[in-house]
Amino acid sequence: MADVRRAAREWLGELEAHPGHSLFLVGLSGGGDSVALAWALSKEADALGVTVGAVVVDHGLQEESAEVARSAAAQAEELGLSPVVIKTVSVQPGGNIEERARVARYRAFTEALRETGASGVVVAHSQDDQAETVLLGLARGSGPSGLKGMARRDGHLHRPFLGLPRETLRQALTDAGLSWWEDPHNADDQFSRVKVRQSILPLMERDIGPGVSVSLARTAQLFREDSEELDSHADAWFTHNAHSDDDGSWSVMVNELEKLGPALQSRVLRTLVVRAGGGPPTFVHTQHIVSLVTRWRGQSAVDVAGASVERKDGRIVARKSA
């Protein structure tokens, strides 16, 4: 219990440097991790002058989902959280349901923030969730953006429990005499994250040795520190060297790009696409764009993520696709 309350208290303490942050909403599913977060914040918030409410998202993916949402909201009220908002979203069954549910949930969070005037949503991602994220990123061939895992703070989203194992959160609930809901999807191995959680990580812990989850979470932190430093350098370079035109296009000089190492060069080119109105390019798309600089053979324009990128008059030019 002490570790969980300490993590909540440390996070709340960090907010003291940000005046006006008076209301935060717990992203509450009714599951063990989020109930532990709601409980810990209910115990620590008053002392630090922060009001804590909750937003409960009903994804409609189980027959009893509406009842689960109402029960979670009632539990939040019993803990003294206010306001408590229930948001109902529609997620159709089918492929990639995990990602579609996540997008719908975060959209509901944004709506709840707007409706309540809250400063942020606090979610209960744990050290184990971080380890799973890194392992999935490795399996998918992600670069630093994937391997750096989840941030402690990401815009209006806050994750105070990234340093705590899931077992610690559940033990705190048991000690506090609180119950929680077990999502059946958490035992369904059709989902990649469930396979990692139930099969792959336990296998690694058994055959490699204990502490794998801790090491993977530490890897995320190291990648994040390095990636953020490189991102900062790339952003500064882009601000100083990129040029915007009246037609909405953005461009950078090839001879300036050639002076950059691969890590900064690829970041600058991805930024170029996004500033021109495209989406974040994939690894394959980025390689195609980089080839306009490093392997120029008179190629035609490259269409990536809603933008067109071409080499013209000694520049790499990106504009939003028609």
C-alpha positions as CSV (number, residue, x, y, z in Angstrom):
1,M,0.0,0.0,0.0
2,A,2.8,2.4,0.9
3,D,4.5,2.2,-2.5
4,V,1.3,2.8,-4.3
5,R,0.3,5.8,-2.2
6,R,3.9,7.1,-2.5
7,A,3.8,7.0,-6.3
8,A,0.5,8.9,-6.3
9,R,1.9,11.4,-3.8
10,E,5.1,12.0,-5.9
11,W,3.0,12.5,-9.0
12,L,0.7,15.0,-7.3
13,G,3.8,16.7,-5.9
14,E,5.1,17.3,-9.4
15,L,1.9,19.2,-10.2
16,E,2.7,21.9,-7.6
17,A,4.9,23.7,-10.2
18,H,1.8,24.0,-12.4
19,P,-0.7,26.4,-10.8
20,G,-4.3,25.9,-11.9
21,H,-4.1,22.2,-12.2
22,S,-7.0,21.6,-9.8
23,L,-9.1,18.8,-11.4
24,F,-7.8,15.5,-12.8
25,L,-9.8,12.5,-14.0
26,V,-8.8,8.9,-13.4
27,G,-9.3,6.8,-16.5
28,L,-11.3,4.1,-14.6
29,S,-12.2,0.7,-16.2
30,G,-13.0,-1.0,-12.9
31,G,-10.0,-3.3,-13.4
32,G,-7.4,-3.7,-10.7
33,D,-4.8,-1.3,-11.9
34,S,-7.2,1.6,-12.4
35,V,-9.1,0.9,-9.1
36,A,-5.7,1.0,-7.3
37,L,-5.0,4.4,-9.0
38,A,-8.4,5.8,-8.0
39,W,-8.0,4.6,-4.4
40,A,-4.4,6.0,-4.1
41,L,-5.4,9.4,-5.5
42,S,-8.5,9.5,-3.3
43,K,-6.2,9.2,-0.3
44,E,-3.5,11.7,-1.3
45,A,-5.3,14.4,-3.3
46,D,-6.9,16.5,-0.5
47,A,-3.6,17.1,1.2
48,L,-2.1,18.6,-1.9
49,G,-5.2,20.6,-2.9
50,V,-6.1,18.6,-6.1
51,T,-9.6,17.5,-7.0
52,V,-9.8,14.0,-8.5
53,G,-12.8,12.8,-10.6
54,A,-13.1,9.8,-12.9
55,V,-14.0,9.1,-16.5
56,V,-15.4,5.6,-17.2
57,V,-15.4,4.4,-20.9
58,D,-17.9,1.8,-21.9
59,H,-16.5,0.2,-25.1
60,G,-19.6,-2.0,-25.6
61,L,-17.4,-5.0,-26.3
62,Q,-19.1,-7.3,-23.7
63,E,-22.7,-7.9,-23.0
64,E,-22.3,-6.7,-19.4
65,S,-20.2,-3.7,-20.3
66,A,-22.8,-1.1,-19.4
67,E,-23.2,-2.7,-15.9
68,V,-19.5,-2.8,-15.5
69,A,-19.3,0.9,-16.3
70,R,-22.0,1.7,-13.8
71,S,-20.3,-0.4,-11.1
72,A,-17.0,1.3,-11.7
73,A,-18.6,4.8,-11.6
74,A,-20.3,3.8,-8.3
75,Q,-17.0,2.6,-6.8
76,A,-15.4,5.9,-7.8
77,E,-18.1,7.8,-6.0
78,E,-17.7,5.6,-2.9
79,L,-14.0,6.6,-2.9
80,G,-15.0,10.2,-3.0
81,L,-14.1,11.0,-6.6
82,S,-16.1,13.8,-8.2
83,P,-17.2,14.4,-10.9
84,V,-17.6,10.9,-12.4
85,V,-18.4,10.7,-16.1
86,I,-19.4,7.7,-18.1
87,K,-18.7,7.8,-21.8
88,T,-20.1,5.2,-24.2
89,V,-18.2,4.6,-27.4
90,S,-18.8,2.3,-30.4
91,V,-16.1,-0.2,-31.3
92,Q,-17.1,-2.7,-33.9
93,P,-15.7,-6.3,-33.7
94,G,-13.0,-7.2,-36.2
95,G,-9.3,-6.9,-36.9
96,N,-7.1,-4.7,-34.9
97,I,-9.7,-4.2,-32.3
98,E,-7.1,-3.3,-29.6
99,E,-6.0,-0.3,-31.5
100,R,-9.5,0.8,-32.5
101,A,-10.6,0.5,-28.8
102,R,-7.6,2.6,-27.7
103,V,-8.4,5.3,-30.2
104,A,-12.0,5.4,-29.1
105,R,-11.1,5.5,-25.5
106,Y,-8.6,8.4,-25.9
107,R,-11.2,10.3,-27.9
108,A,-13.6,9.8,-25.0
109,F,-11.0,11.1,-22.6
110,T,-10.6,14.2,-24.7
111,E,-14.4,14.8,-24.6
112,A,-14.5,14.3,-20.8
113,L,-11.7,16.9,-20.4
114,R,-13.6,19.4,-22.5
115,E,-16.9,18.7,-20.7
116,T,-15.4,18.9,-17.1
117,G,-12.6,21.5,-17.6
118,A,-10.2,19.0,-16.1
119,S,-6.5,19.5,-16.6
120,G,-5.7,15.9,-17.5
121,V,-6.5,12.2,-17.4
122,V,-4.5,9.9,-15.1
123,V,-4.2,6.3,-16.3
124,A,-2.8,3.3,-14.4
125,H,-0.3,1.9,-16.9
126,S,2.3,-0.1,-14.8
127,Q,5.8,-1.3,-15.2
128,D,4.5,-4.5,-16.6
129,D,2.5,-2.6,-19.3
130,Q,5.7,-0.7,-20.2
131,A,7.6,-4.0,-20.5
132,E,4.9,-5.4,-22.8
133,T,5.0,-2.3,-24.9
134,V,8.8,-2.5,-25.4
135,L,8.7,-6.2,-26.2
136,L,5.9,-5.7,-28.8
137,G,7.9,-2.9,-30.3
138,L,10.9,-5.1,-30.6
139,A,8.9,-7.8,-32.3
140,R,7.4,-5.3,-34.8
141,G,10.8,-3.8,-35.6
142,S,10.0,-0.4,-34.1
143,G,12.6,2.3,-33.9
144,P,13.2,4.5,-30.9
145,S,9.7,6.0,-31.1
146,G,8.3,2.5,-30.3
147,L,11.0,1.2,-28.0
148,K,10.9,4.3,-25.7
149,G,7.5,3.0,-24.5
150,M,5.0,5.2,-22.8
151,A,5.8,8.5,-21.3
152,R,5.1,9.5,-17.7
153,R,3.4,12.5,-19.1
154,D,2.1,12.8,-22.7
155,G,0.1,16.0,-23.2
156,H,-3.0,15.8,-21.0
157,L,-2.3,12.1,-20.2
158,H,-0.5,11.2,-17.0
159,R,1.0,7.8,-15.9
160,P,2.2,7.9,-12.3
161,F,2.5,4.1,-11.9
162,L,5.0,3.3,-14.7
163,G,7.6,2.4,-12.0
164,L,5.4,0.0,-10.1
165,P,4.8,-3.7,-11.0
166,R,1.2,-4.9,-11.5
167,E,1.5,-7.2,-8.5
168,T,2.1,-4.3,-6.2
169,L,-1.1,-2.6,-7.3
170,R,-3.2,-5.7,-6.8
171,Q,-1.6,-6.3,-3.4
172,A,-2.5,-2.7,-2.3
173,L,-6.1,-3.4,-3.3
174,T,-6.2,-6.6,-1.4
175,D,-4.8,-4.9,1.7
176,A,-7.3,-2.1,1.4
177,G,-10.2,-4.6,1.1
178,L,-11.2,-3.4,-2.3
179,S,-12.6,-5.5,-5.2
180,W,-12.1,-5.1,-8.9
181,W,-13.4,-6.4,-12.2
182,E,-11.4,-8.8,-14.4
183,D,-11.8,-8.0,-18.0
184,P,-12.2,-11.2,-20.0
185,H,-10.2,-9.7,-22.8
186,N,-7.2,-9.8,-20.5
187,A,-7.3,-13.6,-20.8
188,D,-8.0,-13.8,-24.5
189,D,-4.8,-14.8,-26.3
190,Q,-6.1,-13.6,-29.7
191,F,-4.7,-10.3,-28.6
192,S,-0.9,-9.8,-29.0
193,R,-0.5,-8.0,-25.6
194,V,-2.2,-10.9,-23.8
195,K,0.1,-13.4,-25.5
196,V,3.1,-11.4,-24.3
197,R,1.7,-11.1,-20.8
198,Q,0.6,-14.7,-20.3
199,S,3.1,-16.6,-22.4
200,I,6.2,-14.8,-23.6
201,L,7.2,-12.7,-20.6
202,P,6.7,-15.6,-18.1
203,L,8.8,-17.8,-20.4
204,M,11.6,-15.3,-20.5
205,E,11.4,-14.8,-16.7
206,R,11.7,-18.6,-16.3
207,D,14.5,-19.3,-18.9
208,I,16.5,-16.1,-18.7
209,G,16.0,-15.2,-15.1
210,P,13.8,-12.9,-13.0
211,G,13.8,-9.2,-13.6
212,V,13.0,-9.2,-17.4
213,S,10.1,-6.8,-17.0
214,V,12.1,-4.4,-14.9
215,S,14.9,-4.5,-17.5
216,L,12.6,-3.9,-20.4
217,A,11.0,-0.9,-18.6
218,R,14.5,0.4,-18.0
219,T,15.3,0.0,-21.7
220,A,12.3,2.1,-22.5
221,Q,13.5,4.9,-20.2
222,L,17.0,4.8,-21.8
223,F,15.5,4.9,-25.3
224,R,13.2,7.7,-24.3
225,E,16.1,9.9,-22.9
226,D,18.2,9.4,-26.1
227,S,15.2,9.8,-28.4
228,E,14.0,13.0,-26.8
229,E,17.5,14.4,-27.1
230,L,17.7,13.6,-30.8
231,D,14.2,14.9,-31.3
232,S,15.2,18.2,-29.7
233,H,18.2,18.6,-31.9
234,A,16.2,17.7,-35.0
235,D,13.4,20.2,-34.1
236,A,16.0,22.9,-33.6
237,W,17.7,22.1,-36.9
238,F,14.3,22.2,-38.7
239,T,13.4,25.5,-37.2
240,H,16.6,27.0,-38.4
241,N,16.8,25.5,-41.8
242,A,13.4,24.6,-43.2
243,H,11.5,26.9,-45.4
244,S,7.7,27.3,-45.8
245,D,6.0,28.6,-49.0
246,D,2.7,30.3,-49.6
247,D,1.3,27.2,-51.1
248,G,1.6,25.3,-47.9
249,S,4.7,23.3,-48.9
250,W,7.8,22.9,-46.8
251,S,11.4,22.4,-48.1
252,V,15.0,21.9,-46.9
253,M,18.2,22.2,-48.9
254,V,19.8,18.8,-49.9
255,N,23.3,20.0,-49.2
256,E,22.3,20.9,-45.6
257,L,20.6,17.5,-45.1
258,E,23.7,15.7,-46.3
259,K,25.6,17.1,-43.4
260,L,23.4,15.3,-40.9
261,G,23.8,11.8,-39.6
262,P,21.1,9.2,-40.3
263,A,19.3,9.7,-37.0
264,L,18.8,13.4,-37.4
265,Q,18.3,13.3,-41.1
266,S,15.4,10.8,-40.9
267,R,13.8,12.8,-38.1
268,V,14.0,16.1,-40.1
269,L,12.4,14.4,-43.1
270,R,9.6,13.0,-41.0
271,T,9.0,16.4,-39.6
272,L,9.0,17.8,-43.1
273,V,6.1,15.5,-44.1
274,V,4.1,16.3,-41.0
275,R,4.5,20.1,-41.3
276,A,3.3,19.8,-44.9
277,G,0.1,18.2,-43.8
278,G,0.8,14.5,-44.0
279,G,0.8,11.9,-41.2
280,P,3.8,10.4,-39.5
281,P,5.6,8.3,-42.2
282,T,6.3,4.6,-41.6
283,F,9.8,3.2,-41.5
284,V,9.5,2.1,-45.2
285,H,8.1,5.5,-46.2
286,T,11.0,7.2,-44.4
287,Q,13.5,5.1,-46.2
288,H,12.0,6.1,-49.6
289,I,12.3,9.8,-48.6
290,V,15.8,9.4,-47.4
291,S,16.8,7.8,-50.7
292,L,16.0,11.2,-52.3
293,V,18.9,12.5,-50.4
294,T,21.4,9.6,-50.2
295,R,20.6,7.6,-53.3
296,W,19.4,10.2,-55.8
297,R,18.9,8.8,-59.3
298,G,16.3,11.2,-60.7
299,Q,13.4,9.4,-58.9
300,S,9.9,10.8,-59.2
301,A,8.0,12.2,-56.2
302,V,7.3,9.8,-53.3
303,D,3.7,9.7,-51.9
304,V,3.7,9.0,-48.2
305,A,1.1,9.4,-45.4
306,G,-1.0,12.0,-47.3
307,A,1.9,14.1,-48.6
308,S,4.0,14.2,-51.8
309,V,7.8,14.5,-51.4
310,E,10.1,15.3,-54.2
311,R,13.7,16.5,-54.9
312,K,13.6,19.7,-56.9
313,D,16.2,22.4,-57.6
314,G,18.5,21.2,-54.8
315,R,15.7,20.9,-52.2
316,I,13.5,18.2,-50.7
317,V,10.0,19.6,-51.0
318,A,6.9,18.2,-49.3
319,R,3.3,19.3,-49.9
320,K,0.0,17.9,-48.9
321,S,-1.4,15.4,-51.4
322,A,-4.4,16.7,-53.5
